[in-house]
């Protein structure tokens, strides 16, 4: 599955201009998450599936209908789409990402887990050779601007439009940080799950730099843990929890020792700075 949509600006936001989507919509997961994105308000414009080009996708309740294209290039020419959400098997995911790069989309969000590291090393090299396309993922929940647009698999109802930028490698920790910042009334400006694999397209630093540049983001909550699968691999002391905590605290970051305290710690830090 391969969604194409949206345009992201320099701050990684997904809501400022055309919010289009295309993807390989006929797949089971692609169809479900396409429908959820449409219900949330994301402006999907179609799907991409080489075997289904020229057909029409219809949502499970029959409320939505979208054209299906043979390629990302064809979809972009027909719809003007700016972004893609990729739901394809691991063996084909690298090719799907590279197709987005060749079509010069602004944003590609790859949800797929289990992509061979050799494939992603090749993708990473290609990404470094260009400046047009940003990749979020793989093995990630996606990106969302609460109340406006979501590209990915995150539950929309836990999000609330607000001022906190959330970035994490772990999908579950992303949801934890989101829920807690919602519960304390801060809400979120943009939430990005960058993925837990060793080779990903967007880093913590990339996101934090854009949060700093985003006028709608007044604080950031980056849960600093890698969890699960390939993301659990660490490199010496620099990859351990203790090493990360020490480095973050030295840089003036408020670090909590329990994910359950993210919301209250974030609120206290914002209050101390007079931002709430």
VEXLUM-988130 format. One record per atom (N, C-alpha, C, O): residue in one letter; x, y, z. Coordinates in pm, whole numbers, padded with zeros to 5 digits, always signed. Layout:
residues N
aXYZ;...
end
This chain:
residues 276
x+00085-00120+00000;x+00000+00000+00000;x+00087+00123+00000;x+00193+00126+00063;x+00046+00220-00068;x+00130+00334-00096;x+00040+00455-00107;x-00020+00476-00213;x+00029+00537-00002;x-00056+00657-00008;x+00028+00773-00060;x+00147+00781-00028;x-00028+00861-00137;x+00044+00982-00174;x-00039+01103-00139;x-00157+01107-00174;x+00016+01200-00073;x-00065+01311-00031;x+00017+01430+00011;x+00138+01430-00010;x-00039+01523+00066;x+00016+01628+00147;x+00143+01698+00105;x+00221+01650+00022;x+00159+01811+00163;x+00285+01882+00147;x+00333+01922+00285;x+00255+01972+00366;x+00460+01900+00313;x+00516+01941+00441;x+00605+02062+00419;x+00682+02066+00323;x+00596+02160+00507;x+00684+02275+00492;x+00810+02254+00575;x+00835+02143+00623;x+00891+02357+00592;x+01020+02341+00657;x+01007+02301+00803;x+01105+02254+00862;x+00892+02319+00863;x+00877+02286+01004;x+00821+02146+01024;x+00787+02109+01137;x+00810+02066+00918;x+00760+01930+00925;x+00611+01924+00947;x+00557+01816+00971;x+00543+02036+00939;x+00398+02033+00957;x+00332+01974+00834;x+00386+01983+00723;x+00215+01915+00853;x+00148+01848+00743;x+00021+01919+00699;x-00054+01864+00619;x-00003+02037+00749;x-00136+02095+00729;x-00139+02222+00648;x-00247+02276+00623;x-00026+02272+00607;x-00023+02407+00549;x-00044+02406+00399;x+00058+02458+00355;x-00103+02382+00323;x-00120+02390+00179;x-00205+02271+00138;x-00309+02245+00199;x-00163+02201+00036;x-00244+02090-00013;x-00219+01964+00069;x-00104+01922+00084;x-00322+01905+00121;x-00309+01781+00195;x-00363+01669+00108;x-00480+01631+00116;x-00277+01618+00026;x-00319+01513-00066;x-00257+01381-00024;x-00153+01379+00042;x-00319+01274-00060;x-00265+01142-00034;x-00280+01054-00155;x-00377+01066-00230;x-00188+00968-00173;x-00202+00859-00269;x-00138+00738-00207;x-00042+00752-00131;x-00185+00622-00236;x-00122+00503-00184;x-00173+00381-00252;x-00265+00388-00334;x-00115+00266-00219;x-00162+00141-00276;x-00286+00101-00201;x-00286+00003-00126;x-00389+00175-00220;x-00511+00166-00141;x-00578+00029-00142;x-00638-00007-00041;x-00571-00050-00250;x-00644-00176-00246;x-00599-00275-00139;x-00672-00371-00113;x-00482-00259-00076;x-00440-00352+00027;x-00527-00337+00150;x-00590-00233+00171;x-00531-00442+00233;x-00617-00442+00352;x-00579-00330+00448;x-00665-00251+00487;x-00450-00324+00487;x-00407-00221+00580;x-00417-00082+00517;x-00457+00014+00582;x-00379-00074+00390;x-00388+00055+00323;x-00530+00107+00317;x-00554+00226+00338;x-00623+00018+00289;x-00764+00059+00281;x-00815+00108+00416;x-00882+00211+00425;x-00782+00033+00522;x-00830+00071+00655;x-00776+00207+00695;x-00852+00294+00739;x-00645+00226+00681;x-00586+00352+00727;x-00617+00468+00633;x-00617+00584+00676;x-00643+00440+00506;x-00691+00545+00415;x-00826+00597+00463;x-00849+00717+00469;x-00914+00504+00496;x-01047+00543+00542;x-01039+00622+00672;x-01109+00722+00689;x-00952+00577+00764;x-00937+00649+00891;x-00880+00789+00868;x-00921+00884+00935;x-00788+00803+00774;x-00731+00935+00743;x-00837+01027+00685;x-00843+01145+00720;x-00920+00974+00597;x-01028+01054+00537;x-01128+01098+00642;x-01171+01214+00643;x-01164+01007+00731;x-01257+01041+00839;x-01198+01151+00927;x-01271+01238+00976;x-01066+01146+00948;x-00999+01246+01032;x-00996+01383+00966;x-00984+01486+01034;x-01007+01384+00833;x-01006+01512+00762;x-00892+01530+00664;x-00884+01632+00596;x-00803+01431+00655;x-00694+01438+00560;x-00749+01429+00418;x-00836+01348+00389;x-00697+01513+00331;x-00746+01516+00193;x-00668+01417+00107;x-00567+01453+00046;x-00715+01295+00101;x-00653+01194+00016;x-00700+01214-00127;x-00817+01245-00152;x-00608+01196-00222;x-00647+01213-00362;x-00640+01085-00442;x-00682+01084-00558;x-00587+00977-00386;x-00581+00854-00462;x-00486+00753-00404;x-00428+00774-00297;x-00470+00643-00475;x-00382+00536-00434;x-00289+00495-00545;x-00311+00529-00662;x-00184+00422-00509;x-00090+00371-00609;x-00076+00221-00591;x-00041+00173-00483;x-00103+00148-00697;x-00085+00003-00699;x-00064-00037-00845;x-00158-00026-00924;x+00056-00083-00881;x+00084-00114-01022;x-00014-00211-01085;x-00040-00205-01205;x-00069-00302-01004;x-00161-00403-01057;x-00305-00354-01064;x-00390-00419-01125;x-00334-00240-01002;x-00472-00191-00994;x-00493-00055-01060;x-00599+00005-01046;x-00392-00008-01132;x-00404+00122-01196;x-00525+00132-01286;x-00557+00039-01361;x-00593+00246-01280;x-00712+00266-01362;x-00842+00226-01295;x-00949+00248-01351;x-00832+00167-01176;x-00953+00128-01103;x-00989+00236-01001;x-00920+00337-00989;x-01097+00214-00930;x-01142+00308-00826;x-01153+00235-00694;x-01211+00127-00686;x-01096+00294-00591;x-01108+00238-00456;x-01232+00295-00389;x-01259+00415-00398;x-01307+00209-00321;x-01425+00251-00246;x-01408+00209-00101;x-01372+00094-00074;x-01433+00299-00008;x-01417+00268+00134;x-01520+00165+00178;x-01617+00138+00107;x-01499+00108+00297;x-01583-00001+00345;x-01729+00039+00360;x-01818-00044+00344;x-01754+00165+00391;x-01892+00212+00408;x-01945+00277+00280;x-02059+00322+00275;x-01861+00280+00176;x-01903+00336+00049;x-01909+00487+00043;x-01957+00545-00054;x-01860+00552+00149;x-01868+00698+00157;x-01762+00767+00073;x-01782+00877+00022;x-01646+00700+00059;x-01533+00761-00011;x-01494+00679-00134;x-01496+00556-00130;x-01459+00748-00241;x-01410+00684-00363;x-01288+00761-00412;x-01289+00884-00420;x-01181+00687-00444;x-01057+00749-00490;x-01000+00673-00608;x-01013+00550-00615;x-00937+00743-00702;x-00874+00675-00816;x-00746+00604-00774;x-00677+00647-00681;x-00714+00496-00843;x-00591+00422-00818;x-00502+00434-00941;x-00548+00416-01054;x-00374+00465-00920;x-00279+00488-01028;x-00173+00378-01031;x-00153+00307-00932;x-00106+00366-01146;x-00004+00262-01161;x+00129+00301-01096;x+00206+00214-01057;x+00156+00430-01085;x+00285+00475-01033;x+00269+00606-00958;x+00170+00677-00974;x+00370+00637-00876;x+00371+00764-00804;x+00379+00881-00902;x+00313+00983-00884;x+00461+00866-01004;x+00475+00972-01104;x+00342+01003-01170;x+00305+01120-01185;x+00268+00898-01209;x+00137+00917-01272;x+00041+00985-01175;x-00035+01074-01214;x+00045+00943-01049;x-00044+01002-00948;x-00014+01149-00927;x-00105+01231-00917;x+00115+01183-00921;x+00153+01323-00900;x+00110+01409-01017;x+00060+01520-00998;x+00130+01358-01139;x+00091+01435-01258;x-00060+01458-01263;x-00106+01563-01308;x-00137+01359-01216;x-00283+01368-01224;x-00344+01447-01110;x-00449+01510-01127;x-00281+01445-00993;x-00344+01503-00874;x-00267+01618-00811;x-00325+01697-00736;x-00137+01630-00841;x-00056+01731-00774;x-00021+01694-00632;x+00011+01782-00552;x-00026+01565-00599;x+00000+01522-00461;x+00143+01557-00420;x+00233+01567-00504;x+00162+01574-00290;x+00292+01615-00237;x+00354+01513-00142;x+00472+01524-00109;x+00277+01414-00099;x+00329+01322+00001;x+00274+01182-00018;x+00171+01162-00083;x+00344+01087+00040;x+00305+00947+00027;x+00314+00876+00160;x+00409+00896+00236;x+00216+00793+00189;x+00222+00702+00304;x+00235+00562+00247;x+00150+00519+00169;x+00338+00491+00286;x+00374+00365+00222;x+00338+00247+00311;x+00390+00232+00421;x+00248+00163+00262;x+00210+00038+00328;x+00234-00075+00228;x+00139-00121+00164;x+00357-00119+00214;x+00389-00227+00122;x+00472-00331+00196;x+00531-00299+00299;x+00479-00456+00148;x+00561-00558+00213;x+00707-00517+00220;x+00753-00439+00136;x+00783-00567+00319;x+00923-00527+00337;x+01009-00541+00212;x+01096-00458+00187;x+00987-00646+00135;x+01070-00670+00017;x+01054-00562-00090;x+01142-00544-00173;x+00941-00491-00088;x+00914-00391-00191;x+00918-00247-00137;x+00898-00152-00213;x+00944-00232-00008;x+00935-00099+00053;x+01043-00003+00004;x+01015+00114-00021;x+01166-00051-00010;x+01274+00036-00056;x+01243+00092-00195;x+01266+00210-00221;x+01192+00007-00282;x+01158+00052-00417;x+01046+00156-00412;x+01047+00251-00491;x+00951+00138-00320;x+00842+00235-00307;x+00894+00370-00259;x+00849+00475-00307;x+00989+00368-00164;x+01048+00493-00116;x+01123+00563-00229;x+01109+00684-00249;x+01203+00486-00301;x+01282+00544-00410;x+01193+00599-00521;x+01229+00696-00587;x+01077+00538-00541;x+00983+00589-00640;x+00934+00728-00600;x+00915+00816-00685;x+00912+00748-00470;x+00872+00881-00420;x+00983+00983-00440;x+00957+01098-00475;x+01107+00939-00418;x+01222+01029-00438;x+01233+01069-00584;x+01254+01187-00615;x+01220+00972-00674;x+01230+01001-00817;x+01118+01093-00864;x+01137+01173-00955;x+01001+01082-00801;x+00888+01169-00836;x+00898+01305-00769;x+00816+01394-00795;x+00998+01322-00683;x+01024+01448-00611;x+00905+01491-00525;x+00866+01608-00525;x+00849+01395-00452;x+00748+01432-00353;x+00817+01504-00238;x+00937+01484-00215;x+00743+01586-00167;x+00800+01655-00051;x+00821+01560+00066;x+00919+01572+00140;x+00730+01465+00083;x+00731+01381+00202;x+00692+01238+00168;x+00595+01215+00095;x+00767+01142+00223;x+00732+01000+00215;x+00731+00945+00357;x+00830+00958+00430;x+00621+00884+00397;x+00607+00826+00531;x+00596+00675+00514;x+00496+00626+00461;x+00697+00602+00559;x+00699+00457+00540;x+00665+00386+00671;x+00741+00391+00767;x+00550+00321+00673;x+00503+00251+00793;x+00564+00112+00804;x+00575+00058+00914;x+00605+00054+00693;x+00650-00085+00685;x+00760-00119+00785;x+00855-00043+00802;x+00744-00234+00850;x+00843-00286+00945;x+00917-00402+00881;x+00861-00473+00797;x+01043-00423+00920;x+01117-00539+00874;x+01185-00524+00740;x+01216-00625+00676;x+01209-00402+00695;x+01280-00382+00568;x+01427-00423+00587;x+01489-00383+00686;x+01484-00502+00497;x+01625-00542+00510;x+01716-00420+00524;x+01699-00321+00454;x+01813-00430+00616;x+01901-00316+00641;x+01983-00278+00517;x+02013-00161+00495;x+02018-00377+00436;x+02092-00347+00313;x+02008-00258+00221;x+02060-00165+00160;x+01878-00287+00213;x+01789-00205+00130;x+01782-00063+00182;x+01785+00033+00104;x+01772-00049+00315;x+01761+00085+00373;x+01892+00162+00364;x+01891+00285+00356;x+02005+00091+00367;x+02134+00159+00348;x+02140+00221+00209;x+02192+00331+00191;x+02086+00149+00111;x+02080+00201-00026;x+01987+00323-00034;x+02019+00422-00099;x+01872+00314+00034;x+01778+00426+00036;x+01841+00547+00103;x+01828+00659+00054;x+01910+00524+00214;x+01974+00634+00288;x+02075+00707+00199;x+02082+00830+00199;x+02153+00631+00123;x+02250+00693+00033;x+02180+00778-00072;x+02225+00889-00103;x+02071+00727-00127;x+01997+00803-00229;x+01937+00930-00170;x+01936+01035-00235;x+01887+00922-00047;x+01829+01040+00018;x+01933+01150+00036;x+01903+01268+00023;x+02056+01109+00065;x+02162+01208+00086;x+02205+01276-00043;x+02269+01381-00040;x+02169+01216-00157;x+02207+01272-00286;x+02108+01376-00337;x+02130+01436-00442;x+01999+01397-00264;x+01897+01491-00308;x+01848+01575-00190;x+01880+01545-00075;x+01773+01679-00218;x+01726+01769-00112;x+01575+01791-00117;x+01523+01871-00039;x+01505+01725-00205;x+01362+01749-00224;x+01275+01668-00129;x+01185+01723-00065;x+01300+01538-00119;x+01211+01447-00047;x+01261+01417+00093;x+01377+01381+00112;x+01172+01431+00192;x+01203+01389+00328;x+01132+01257+00356;x+01014+01241+00324;x+01205+01163+00417;x+01148+01035+00456;x+01126+01031+00606;x+01217+01064+00683;x+01008+00992+00649;x+00981+00962+00789;x+00960+00812+00798;x+00880+00756+00723;x+01032+00747+00889;x+01030+00603+00899;x+01157+00546+00838;x+01253+00618+00813;x+01155+00413+00813;x+01042+00319+00820;x+01015+00270+00962;x+01074+00317+01059;x+00923+00172+00969;x+00885+00112+01097;x+00841+00219+01195;x+00892+00228+01306;x+00745+00301+01152;x+00701+00413+01235;x+00549+00427+01230;x+00485+00373+01141;x+00491+00501+01327;x+00346+00524+01325;x+00305+00638+01233;x+00186+00651+01200;x+00401+00722+01189;x+00368+00831+01097;x+00378+00969+01160;x+00451+00989+01257;x+00303+01064+01103;x+00306+01204+01146;x+00164+01259+01147;x+00082+01224+01062;x+00135+01345+01244;x+00001+01401+01257;x+00007+01546+01303;x+00086+01581+01390;x-00077+01630+01244;x-00109+01762+01298;x-00248+01750+01358;x-00345+01743+01283;x-00259+01746+01489;x-00389+01720+01552;x-00501+01810+01501;x-00486+01931+01490;x-00612+01746+01471;x-00730+01818+01425;x-00727+01860+01280;x-00823+01920+01232;x-00617+01830+01209;x-00603+01876+01072;x-00571+01763+00974;x-00642+01745+00874;x-00467+01689+01001;x-00421+01589+00904;x-00341+01481+00973;x-00258+01511+01059;x-00364+01355+00936;x-00279+01249+00988;x-00237+01156+00876;x-00318+01117+00791;x-00110+01120+00876;x-00055+01026+00780;x+00009+00914+00860;x+00119+00930+00913;x-00059+00801+00870;x-00004+00692+00948;x-00110+00611+01018;x-00226+00608+00976;x-00068+00545+01126;x-00155+00449+01194;x-00191+00490+01336;x-00253+00413+01408;x-00154+00609+01376;x-00180+00653+01514;x-00330+00675+01537;x-00401+00715+01445;x-00379+00650+01659;x-00520+00678+01689;x-00544+00828+01700;x-00482+00893+01784;x-00630+00882+01618;x-00649+01026+01616;x-00711+01083+01741;x-00685+01197+01777;x-00795+01004+01809;x-00874+01059+01920;x-00793+01098+02042;x-00841+01177+02123;x-00671+01045+02058;x-00591+01081+02176;x-00520+01214+02158;x-00465+01269+02254;x-00520+01267+02037;x-00450+01392+02008;x-00540+01513+02030;x-00662+01506+02016;x-00476+01624+02064;x-00547+01750+02084;x-00460+01863+02029;x-00341+01870+02060;x-00517+01950+01951;x-00440+02061+01895;x-00384+02147+02007;x-00458+02189+02097;x-00254+02173+02002;x-00192+02251+02109;x-00052+02296+02072;x-00025+02326+01956;x+00038+02301+02172;x+00166+02368+02152;x+00289+02280+02169;x+00401+02330+02160;x+00272+02151+02195;x+00386+02063+02220;x+00418+01979+02098;x+00330+01914+02041;x+00545+01980+02056;x+00590+01893+01949;x+00638+01762+02010;x+00716+01762+02105;x+00592+01651+01957;x+00627+01519+02010;x+00704+01442+01903;x+00660+01433+01788;x+00818+01385+01942;x+00896+01301+01850;x+00950+01182+01927;x+00999+01196+02039;x+00941+01064+01867;x+00988+00943+01934;x+01021+00835+01833;x+00967+00833+01722;x+01110+00745+01872;x+01136+00626+01792;x+01027+00522+01815;x+00992+00446+01724;x+00975+00519+01935;x+00877+00417+01973;x+00735+00465+01950;x+00698+00574+01995;x+00655+00386+01880;x+00516+00422+01859;x+00438+00429+01988;x+00361+00523+02009;x+00457+00329+02075;x+00380+00327+02200;x+00418+00442+02292;x+00332+00498+02360;x+00548+00478+02295;x+00588+00592+02377;x+00538+00724+02318;x+00510+00819+02391;x+00526+00728+02187;x+00465+00846+02123;x+00323+00863+02174;x+00283+00973+02213;x+00246+00755+02173;x+00107+00761+02217;x+00099+00798+02365;x+00008+00870+02406;x+00194+00748+02446;x+00196+00780+02588;x+00219+00930+02609;x+00148+00994+02686;x+00319+00985+02539;x+00349+01128+02552;x+00232+01212+02502;x+00198+01314+02562;x+00170+01168+02393;x+00055+01241+02337;x-00060+01241+02436;x-00118+01346+02464;x-00093+01125+02488;x-00207+01116+02579;x-00186+01201+02703;x-00279+01267+02750;x-00064+01200+02757;x-00038+01277+02878;x-00039+01428+02853;x-00091+01504+02935;x+00018+01471+02741;x+00014+01615+02712;x-00128+01660+02678;x-00163+01777+02697;x-00210+01568+02630;x-00352+01599+02610;x-00422+01612+02744;x-00499+01705+02766;x-00395+01518+02835;x-00463+01515+02964;x-00432+01638+03050;x-00518+01684+03125;x-00310+01692+03039;x-00276+01811+03119;x-00314+01940+03047;x-00289+02050+03099;x-00375+01928+02928;x-00427+02045+02859;x-00332+02116+02764;x-00368+02219+02708;x-00211+02062+02745;x-00115+02128+02658;x-00142+02100+02510;x-00129+02190+02427;x-00180+01979+02477;x-00204+01942+02338;x-00075+01936+02258;x+00034+01954+02313;x-00087+01911+02128;x+00030+01892+02043;x+00019+01978+01917;x-00090+01999+01863;x+00134+02026+01871;x+00140+02098+01743;x+00160+01998+01630;x+00084+01995+01533;x+00263+01916+01642;x+00292+01810+01547;x+00350+01692+01623;x+00428+01711+01716;x+00313+01570+01584;x+00367+01449+01646;x+00431+01364+01538;x+00368+01333+01437;x+00556+01326+01559;x+00631+01251+01459;x+00687+01124+01520;x+00761+01130+01619;x+00652+01010+01463;x+00716+00884+01499;x+00823+00856+01395;x+00791+00822+01281;x+00950+00869+01433;x+01057+00860+01333;x+01098+00716+01304;x+01172+00691+01209;x+01050+00620+01384;x+01080+00480+01358;x+01198+00429+01438;x+01288+00505+01473;x+01196+00298+01467;x+01298+00240+01553;x+01410+00168+01481;x+01497+00112+01547;x+01410+00167+01349;x+01514+00096+01276;x+01646+00175+01272;x+01645+00297+01285;x+01760+00104+01255;x+01890+00173+01252;x+01902+00275+01139;x+01965+00380+01157;x+01843+00246+01024;x+01849+00338+00910;x+01713+00401+00890;x+01621+00338+00838;x+01699+00526+00932;x+01572+00595+00909;x+01598+00728+00839;x+01711+00773+00827;x+01490+00789+00793;x+01506+00907+00711;x+01512+01038+00786;x+01566+01136+00736;x+01457+01041+00907;x+01450+01165+00986;x+01495+01136+01128;x+01451+01038+01188;x+01580+01220+01182;x+01637+01199+01316;x+01569+01287+01419;x+01490+01375+01386;x+01603+01263+01546;x+01556+01350+01654;x+01598+01495+01626;x+01518+01587+01639;x+01724+01513+01587;x+01776+01648+01564;x+01700+01717+01451;x+01668+01835+01461;x+01671+01642+01344;x+01593+01700+01233;x+01460+01755+01285;x+01422+01867+01251;x+01392+01675+01366;x+01260+01717+01417;x+01272+01834+01513;x+01194+01929+01505;x+01368+01826+01605;x+01382+01932+01704;x+01417+02066+01639;x+01369+02171+01682;x+01501+02062+01535;x+01534+02187+01464;x+01409+02249+01402;x+01394+02371+01401;x+01321+02165+01352;x+01200+02217+01289;x+01097+02260+01393;x+01018+02352+01368;x+01096+02194+01507;x+01009+02241+01615;x+01051+02381+01660;x+00967+02466+01688;x+01182+02403+01669;x+01233+02535+01708;x+01188+02641+01608;x+01157+02754+01646;x+01184+02605+01480;x+01145+02701+01375;x+00995+02717+01361;x+00949+02807+01291;x+00918+02631+01426;x+00772+02632+01411;x+00707+02726+01512;x+00719+02701+01632;x+00641+02832+01470;x+00579+02926+01564;x+00467+02865+01647;x+00431+02920+01751;x+00412+02753+01604;x+00303+02691+01678;x+00352+02592+01783;x+00273+02540+01861;x+00484+02567+01787;x+00542+02475+01884;x+00617+02554+01990;x+00711+02628+01959;x+00575+02539+02116;x+00639+02613+02226;x+00718+02522+02319;x+00787+02570+02409;x+00708+02394+02299;x+00783+02298+02379;x+00790+02167+02304;x+00713+02145+02211;x+00883+02080+02343;x+00893+01951+02276;x+00906+01840+02379;x+00967+01857+02484;x+00849+01725+02345;x+00852+01608+02433;x+00908+01491+02354;x+00832+01414+02296;x+01041+01477+02352;x+01099+01365+02278;x+01129+01247+02370;x+01234+01246+02435;x+01041+01148+02379;x+01070+01031+02462;x+01198+00964+02414;x+01201+00908+02305;x+01304+00970+02493;x+01437+00932+02445;x+01469+00786+02461;x+01569+00753+02525;x+01391+00699+02405;x+01419+00557+02415;x+01403+00489+02281;x+01315+00523+02201;x+01490+00392+02258;x+01468+00299+02148;x+01405+00175+02208;x+01447+00129+02314;x+01306+00122+02142;x+01244+00002+02195;x+01212-00093+02081;x+01166-00052+01975;x+01237-00222+02105;x+01188-00324+02016;x+01268-00345+01889;x+01320-00250+01831;x+01278-00471+01846;x+01330-00511+01717;x+01469-00452+01691;x+01552-00447+01782;x+01493-00408+01569;x+01626-00357+01534;x+01661-00233+01613;x+01779-00204+01635;x+01560-00158+01656;x+01584-00035+01730;x+01641-00058+01868;x+01686+00037+01932;x+01640-00183+01916;x+01691-00211+02049;x+01843-00222+02051;x+01903-00228+02158;x+01907-00226+01934;x+02052-00238+01927;x+02116-00109+01976;x+02077+00000+01933;x+02214-00120+02067;x+02282-00001+02118;x+02430-00008+02085;x+02483-00116+02057;x+02496+00105+02088;x+02638+00112+02054;x+02717+00162+02173;x+02723+00283+02197;x+02778+00070+02247;x+02857+00110+02363;x+02773+00185+02464;x+02652+00168+02470;x+02838+00268+02544;x+02767+00344+02648;x+02681+00453+02589;x+02585+00497+02654;x+02713+00499+02466;x+02637+00609+02407;x+02495+00568+02373;x+02408+00654+02358;x+02470+00437+02359;x+02337+00393+02324;x+02256+00344+02442;x+02139+00309+02426;x+02316+00341+02563;x+02243+00293+02679;x+02151+00401+02734;x+02167+00520+02704;x+02053+00358+02814;x+01961+00453+02876;x+02037+00551+02965;x+02012+00671+02962;x+02132+00498+03045;x+02208+00584+03136;x+02291+00687+03060;x+02299+00803+03100;x+02352+00644+02949;x+02432+00736+02869;x+02348+00847+02808;x+02391+00962+02802;x+02228+00810+02761;x+02139+00910+02701;x+02090+01010+02805;x+02087+01130+02780;x+02051+00959+02923;x+02002+01046+03030;x+02109+01147+03070;x+02081+01266+03086;x+02232+01100+03085;x+02342+01188+03124;x+02364+01297+03020;x+02382+01414+03055;x+02364+01259+02893;x+02387+01357+02787;x+02273+01458+02778;x+02297+01577+02759;x+02151+01410+02791;x+02036+01500+02783;x+02033+01598+02900;x+02008+01717+02881;x+02060+01548+03020;x+02061+01636+03137;x+02172+01740+03127;x+02154+01854+03169;x+02286+01700+03072;x+02397+01794+03054;x+02360+01905+02957;x+02414+02016+02963;x+02267+01875+02866;x+02223+01975+02768;x+02105+02056+02818;x+02051+02139+02745;x+02064+02034+02943;x+01955+02111+03001;x+01817+02056+02975;x+01717+02126+02992;x+01809+01930+02934;x+01680+01867+02906;x+01622+01808+03034;x+01694+01746+03112;x+01493+01828+03055;x+01424+01766+03169;x+01397+01621+03133;x+01329+01593+03035;x+01451+01528+03212;x+01436+01385+03185;x+01354+01322+03298;x+01386+01341+03415;x+01250+01248+03263;x+01170+01179+03364;x+01214+01034+03373;x+01258+00976+03273;x+01203+00975+03492;x+01245+00836+03509;x+01132+00737+03488;x+01150+00616+03502;x+01016+00789+03453;x+00900+00704+03428;x+00814+00770+03321;x+00779+00887+03335;x+00779+00699+03214;x+00696+00759+03109;x+00564+00817+03161;x+00507+00906+03098;x+00517+00767+03273;x+00390+00815+03329;x+00400+00959+03380;x+00298+01020+03409;x+00522+01013+03389;x+00540+01149+03440;x+00565+01251+03329;x+00590+01368+03358;x+00558+01209+03205;x+00588+01300+03094;x+00497+01423+03097;x+00545+01536+03086;x+00368+01400+03111;x+00272+01510+03106;x+00294+01613+03216;x+00301+01733+03188;x+00305+01567+03341;x+00320+01661+03453;x+00455+01733+03446;x+00464+01851+03480;x+00561+01662+03403;x+00692+01725+03391;x+00692+01831+03280;x+00752+01937+03295;x+00624+01800+03170;x+00615+01896+03060;x+00538+02020+03103;x+00578+02132+03073;x+00428+01999+03173;x+00347+02112+03218;x+00425+02199+03317;x+00421+02322+03310;x+00499+02133+03409;x+00578+02208+03508;x+00686+02291+03439;x+00711+02406+03477;x+00752+02233+03338;x+00857+02306+03267;x+00800+02425+03190;x+00860+02532+03187;x+00684+02405+03127;x+00621+02514+03053;x+00575+02624+03148;x+00587+02743+03116;x+00523+02586+03264;x+00476+02684+03362;x+00592+02765+03417;x+00580+02886+03436;x+00704+02698+03442;x+00823+02766+03494;x+00872+02874+03397;x+00924+02977+03440;x+00856+02849+03269;x+00901+02944+03167;x+00793+03045+03129;x+00813+03129+03040;x+00677+03036+03197;x+00570+03130+03170;x+00499+03108+03038;x+00442+03202+02982;x+00501+02986+02988;x+00440+02955+02859;x+00299+02902+02872;x+00229+02887+02771;x+00255+02873+02993;x+00115+02830+03015;x+00059+02906+03135;x-00057+02886+03172;
end
